[in-house]
Amino acid sequence: MATLLLDRASFPRDKPCGGGVTARAASLLPFALDTVVESAVDQVELGLRYGRRFLRRSKRPLVLMTERKRLDAFLVARATDAGVVFRDEVRVTDIELRADRVIARHGTKATVAGAVIGADGVNGTTARRLGIAGRRRHLVALEADIAYGPIDPSDYERRLVLELGTLPGGYAWIFPKAGHLNVGVLTWERNGADLRNHLQQLVGRLDIAPETLENVRGYRLPLRSPGDSLTRGRALLVGDAAGLVDPLLGEGIHAAFLSARLGADAVRALIAGETAGLERYAGASLFALGRPAAAAWAHKAALDCYPRLAHAWLRTPWAWRIVRRTFQQEPGAQLTDPVVPRVLGRISRDPGRPYRAEAERAGFAAASTLHEGGRHG
């Protein structure tokens, strides 16, 4: 099966992103990321409104720090090594869905394919052209780089910092890279006008003058709403294009890798004639990501409404074990049923309930399909 990869940017290209790849995300790839990893983080410092704080350590890496320019170029190279045909500086202007094929128009050319995967991010046009953009909410972030010099690299060696309770619906971060720190702030889109002031507050805590910041950039992070479709005909959406961003951390790489794997499997089955459509992809994605999304929404509600109590809970050894195992994707460990955040989330109207219900329905449908297949096979 031949695969054509189109991107409107010229590669290598940069992309606003904190550049943290969790260990669970990296485990989904069939190859190692060692050549593009700038720091392997095994320590997390959690602060509360730049006041009380604590540090937790892990014996194994939790997050691999990289730059999106390097990571994405590396991923494209691995794709072409596997036989994918890559064309950059190509803008898709129209997608026509037919019963037996898809026609993608770009410039004066048209490509006929058996299916299309929309992986063009939050600002891509695939979802809108397909009519499945849904009712997404958005977080917004503002980030910048601080060159080492005024800051000693050893102060942040293998350690990331998260400041909780500083912004509604978000947090502030400090990520270590090879030649600089990446710093940023995250909040709801409606609070975006306050981002610059919050970023200045963050760097002020580091005794850094705001005018010395480099590569200051802002971006949106899409959050899928329950009921939003992931497929239409012979087309499907993955990653940020589908709104599959973790609502608590704003992290989207894990969901992008996982949905891409599920999407590729679904397209392969469709092209091979094993299935008549891509509906199984939607069900598999909702089943795999729904319960973690529900837990993340519960955590988010708890952190917004009760930041001190949420911070205190995260300080407990029990909570740290859950967080560590989830970041590292240890067998049987998922951040899905933490008692305190679930209780606090329910007090806050439990925004994760619809996602949990979607996951349960998807799991029931998958079990029913397997049962029917076994009975009639």
Long-range contacts (C-beta under 8 A, 24 or more apart in sequence): 1-114, 1-268, 1-271, 2-83, 2-85, 3-79, 3-83, 3-84, 3-85, 4-84, 4-85, 4-87, 4-111, 4-113, 5-76, 5-79, 5-84, 5-85, 5-86, 5-87, 6-87, 6-90, 6-92, 6-104, 6-106, 6-111, 7-86, 7-87, 7-88, 7-89, 7-90, 8-88, 8-89, 8-90, 8-91, 8-92, 8-120, 9-88, 9-89, 10-88, 10-89, 11-72, 11-73, 11-76, 11-88, 12-69, 12-70, 12-72, 12-73, 13-69, 13-72, 13-88, 14-67, 14-68, 14-69, 15-68, 15-69, 15-72, 15-121, 16-68, 16-141, 16-143, 16-217, 16-218, 16-219, 17-68, 17-219, 18-141, 18-143, 18-173, 18-175, 18-182, 18-184, 19-65, 19-66, 19-67, 19-68, 19-71, 19-175, 19-177, 19-182, 20-63, 20-64, 20-65, 20-66, 20-160, 20-175, 20-251, 20-253, 21-63, 21-64, 21-65, 21-66, 21-71, 21-253, 22-62, 22-63, 22-64, 22-251, 22-253, 22-254, 22-327, 22-329, 23-60, 23-61, 23-62, 23-63, 23-64, 23-327, 23-328, 23-329, 24-254, 24-326, 24-327, 24-328, 24-329, 25-253, 25-254, 25-257, 25-258, 26-64, 27-329, 28-254, 28-257, 28-258, 28-261, 29-257, 31-78, 33-64, 33-66, 33-71, 33-74, 35-74, 36-66, 36-67, 36-70, 36-71, 36-74, 37-64, 37-65, 37-66, 38-65, 38-66, 38-67, 38-176, 38-177, 38-178, 39-64, 39-65, 39-157, 39-158, 39-176, 39-177, 39-178, 40-64, 40-65, 40-158, 41-65, 41-158, 41-159, 41-160, 41-175, 41-176, 42-158, 43-158, 43-159, 43-160, 44-159, 44-160, 44-161, 44-162, 44-323, 45-159, 45-160, 45-161, 45-162, 46-161, 46-162, 46-164, 46-311, 46-314, 46-315, 47-161, 47-162, 47-163, 47-164, 48-163, 48-164, 48-165, 48-307, 48-308, 48-311, 49-163, 49-164, 49-165, 49-166, 49-307, 50-163, 50-166, 50-201, 50-205, 52-311, 54-315, 55-159, 56-320, 56-323, 56-324, 58-324, 58-328, 60-328, 61-328, 62-324, 62-327, 62-328, 63-160, 63-327, 65-160, 65-175, 65-176, 65-177, 65-182, 67-177, 92-125, 92-126, 94-129, 95-126, 95-129, 95-130, 95-235, 97-130, 97-232, 97-233, 97-234, 97-235, 98-234, 99-233, 101-234, 102-233, 102-234, 102-235, 114-234, 114-267, 114-270, 114-271, 115-234, 115-235, 115-236, 115-267, 115-270, 115-271, 115-278, 116-234, 116-235, 116-236, 117-235, 117-236, 117-237, 117-238, 117-260, 117-263, 117-264, 117-267, 118-235, 118-236, 118-237, 118-238, 118-241, 118-242, 119-237, 119-238, 119-239, 119-241, 119-256, 119-260, 120-241, 121-239, 121-240, 121-241, 122-219, 122-220, 122-221, 122-222, 122-240, 122-241, 123-220, 124-240, 124-241, 126-235, 126-237, 126-241, 127-237, 127-241, 127-242, 130-232, 130-235, 130-237, 131-232, 132-228, 132-229, 132-230, 132-231, 132-232, 132-237, 134-224, 134-225, 134-227, 134-228, 134-229, 134-243, 135-225, 135-227, 135-228, 136-222, 136-223, 136-224, 136-225, 136-228, 136-243, 137-188, 137-189, 137-222, 137-223, 137-225, 138-188, 138-189, 138-220, 138-221, 138-222, 138-223, 139-169, 139-170, 139-186, 139-187, 139-188, 139-189, 139-220, 139-221, 139-223, 139-245, 139-247, 139-250, 140-186, 140-187, 140-188, 140-189, 140-191, 140-192, 140-195, 140-218, 140-219, 140-220, 140-221, 141-170, 141-184, 141-185, 141-186, 141-187, 141-195, 141-218, 141-219, 141-220, 141-221, 141-250, 142-184, 142-185, 142-195, 142-196, 142-198, 142-199, 142-216, 142-217, 142-218, 143-182, 143-183, 143-184, 143-185, 143-199, 143-215, 143-216, 143-217, 143-218, 144-182, 144-183, 144-184, 144-199, 144-203, 144-213, 144-214, 144-215, 144-216, 144-217, 145-177, 145-180, 145-181, 145-182, 145-183, 145-213, 145-214, 145-215, 146-180, 146-181, 146-183, 146-203, 146-206, 146-208, 146-212, 146-213, 146-214, 147-179, 147-180, 147-214, 148-179, 148-180, 148-181, 150-207, 150-208, 150-212, 151-181, 151-206, 151-208, 156-181, 163-202, 164-303, 164-307, 164-310, 164-311, 165-303, 165-307, 165-308, 165-311, 166-198, 166-201, 166-202, 167-191, 167-194, 167-198, 168-304, 169-300, 169-304, 170-250, 172-198, 172-199, 172-201, 172-202, 174-202, 174-206, 180-214, 183-213, 186-221, 186-250, 189-220, 192-218, 221-245, 221-250, 221-252, 223-247, 226-354, 226-355, 226-357, 226-358, 227-354, 227-358, 229-282, 230-281, 230-282, 230-285, 230-286, 231-277, 231-278, 231-279, 231-281, 231-282, 233-277, 233-278, 234-270, 234-277, 234-278, 235-278, 236-263, 236-266, 236-267, 236-278, 236-281, 236-282, 238-263, 242-285, 244-285, 244-289, 246-292, 246-293, 246-296, 247-293, 247-296, 247-297, 247-300, 248-296, 248-297, 248-299, 248-300, 248-303, 249-296, 255-289, 258-285, 258-288, 258-289, 259-285, 259-289, 262-288, 280-366, 280-369, 282-362, 283-362, 283-365, 283-366, 284-362, 284-366, 286-358, 286-359, 286-361, 286-362, 287-359, 287-362, 287-363, 287-366, 289-359, 290-355, 290-356, 290-358, 290-359, 290-360, 290-362, 291-334, 291-336, 291-355, 291-356, 291-359, 292-334, 292-335, 292-336, 293-352, 293-355, 293-359, 294-336, 294-352, 294-353, 294-355, 294-356, 294-359, 295-334, 295-335, 295-336, 295-337, 295-338, 295-341, 295-342, 295-352, 296-335, 296-352, 297-345, 297-350, 297-351, 297-352, 297-355, 298-338, 298-341, 298-342, 298-344, 298-345, 298-346, 298-350, 298-351, 298-352, 299-335, 299-338, 299-341, 299-345, 300-351, 301-341, 301-344, 301-345, 301-348, 301-349, 301-350, 301-351, 301-352, 302-340, 302-341, 302-344, 302-345, 302-348, 304-348, 305-344, 305-347, 305-348, 306-344, 309-340, 309-344, 310-340, 310-341, 310-344, 313-340, 313-341
